[in-house]
Amino acid sequence: MGDHDRVGPKTPRWTHIALPAHDMDASIEWYEKHTPLRLLERREDADGYGAWLGHPEHNDNPFILVLVSFFKDQDKGQQ
């Protein structure tokens, strides 16, 4: 496969990172207040909650912070 057929970034770079969040609302609020990241999407499924924060204007070179809160970990307190 040649370089012109390659999918993805041309050089290695961070695309996303996932962090646990015990209080999803408070975590989103903190990141929106103290960083340039904004809530892009929020989901809930059988395993828990997830939120994707990023720079809405950087569609061509995104970095996404994923906050996760798993139901199985809720009774363990702060994550």
C-alpha positions, 0 to 999 in steps of 0.5 A: 500500500502506497502513501497515497492510499493510506487513511488517517493522519500523515504523522503520528498525533493524539486524536483522543483520550478517555478519562473517567468522570464520576459526575458527568455534568460537573466534569463537562462544566469544568472542561467548558469553563477552563479549556477551549473544549466544548461538548460535541456529543453525549450518550448513554448506553447499557454500560454507562455515560459518555461525553465527547468534548472537542474544538467544534471549529477543528473538524479537519484535525480534531482532538477529542476528550472522551469522558466516561462513567460506567454504571458498574463503577458508580458505587466506588465513588470518585473515579 
